Amino acid sequence: MLTIWGRANSVNVQKVLWCCDELKLAYERIDAGLQFGRNNEPGYLEMNPMGRVPTLVDGDFVLWESNSIIRYLAMQYGPATTLYPAEPKIRASADRWLDWALSTLQPTERPLFWGYIRTSAADRDVAKLAAAASEVEKLWRVIDTHLKGRNYLEGNSFTLADIVIGAYARRWFGIAELARPSLPELERWYVGITQRTGFQHHVSPALT
Ligand SMILES: N[C@@H](CCC(=O)N[C@@H](CS)C(=O)NCC(=O)O)C(=O)O
């Protein structure tokens, strides 16, 4: 049985839970992080010295970093699936979106998410949020352009890239205050991934 440490409203935990759903893996999830604490206790820090969530425990194997966790799960438990394609060019292309999500998309969207979802309206820095929204919009335009002629982000099948980018797309589409431009390819792809049970169970719940 797998154990996943991390609160269910963390985008990085959500990716892992969605991946487990795609692979039909059973797991136990233990709340940790923010109001649940635990992630800075010595026992947790022994597993994950960064004190962040998620952390995966699979028997005597412990792993942190959400994108590494989903790569591991797909290689270990879904080698015959198309989730993490073995063909090097497709795998590298999918990996590119995983790296881009952590290096570029997440840091750019974070101020927006925290500003609208975790800050009261009275305390918001409106000018800062407008600047952040404009930066994030540029990134979603990149995805919109890339999706032209593609059903999914890489290859012809749903991959880890769709999970990772999909988890952030849910935030972009879920912040009611945002004025979003029309991005038809992005919207078409997003409607498709919202049909998946892993998205519905783990990513779709209200942003908190
Ligand atoms: N790059 C790491 C980031 C981990 C991370 O920053 N997690 C956040 C939640 S999304 C966290 O642990 N925040 C502190 C907390 O929840 O107390 C990953 O992808 O796993």
PDBQT file of the ligand as one rigid body, heavy atoms in Angstrom, charges set to zero:
ROOT
HETATM    1  N1  LIG A 301       8.645  21.321  -6.015  1.00  0.00    +0.000 N 
HETATM    2  C1  LIG A 301       7.908  20.735  -4.921  1.00  0.00    +0.000 C 
HETATM    3  C2  LIG A 301       7.104  21.826  -4.233  1.00  0.00    +0.000 C 
HETATM    4  C3  LIG A 301       6.466  21.329  -2.953  1.00  0.00    +0.000 C 
HETATM    5  C4  LIG A 301       5.699  22.443  -2.299  1.00  0.00    +0.000 C 
HETATM    6  O1  LIG A 301       6.128  23.622  -2.308  1.00  0.00    +0.000 OA
HETATM    7  N2  LIG A 301       4.570  22.098  -1.713  1.00  0.00    +0.000 N 
HETATM    8  C5  LIG A 301       3.766  23.083  -1.028  1.00  0.00    +0.000 C 
HETATM    9  C6  LIG A 301       2.279  22.803  -1.277  1.00  0.00    +0.000 C 
HETATM   10  S1  LIG A 301       1.826  22.949  -2.968  1.00  0.00    +0.000 SA
HETATM   11  C7  LIG A 301       4.031  22.996   0.460  1.00  0.00    +0.000 C 
HETATM   12  O2  LIG A 301       4.524  22.013   0.955  1.00  0.00    +0.000 OA
HETATM   13  N3  LIG A 301       3.702  24.071   1.187  1.00  0.00    +0.000 N 
HETATM   14  C8  LIG A 301       3.883  24.121   2.601  1.00  0.00    +0.000 C 
HETATM   15  C9  LIG A 301       2.726  23.574   3.360  1.00  0.00    +0.000 C 
HETATM   16  O3  LIG A 301       1.762  23.028   2.789  1.00  0.00    +0.000 OA
HETATM   17  O4  LIG A 301       2.769  23.691   4.605  1.00  0.00    +0.000 OA
HETATM   18  C10 LIG A 301       6.988  19.628  -5.472  1.00  0.00    +0.000 C 
HETATM   19  O5  LIG A 301       6.616  19.719  -6.640  1.00  0.00    +0.000 OA
HETATM   20  O6  LIG A 301       6.681  18.677  -4.743  1.00  0.00    +0.000 OA
ENDROOT
TORSDOF 0
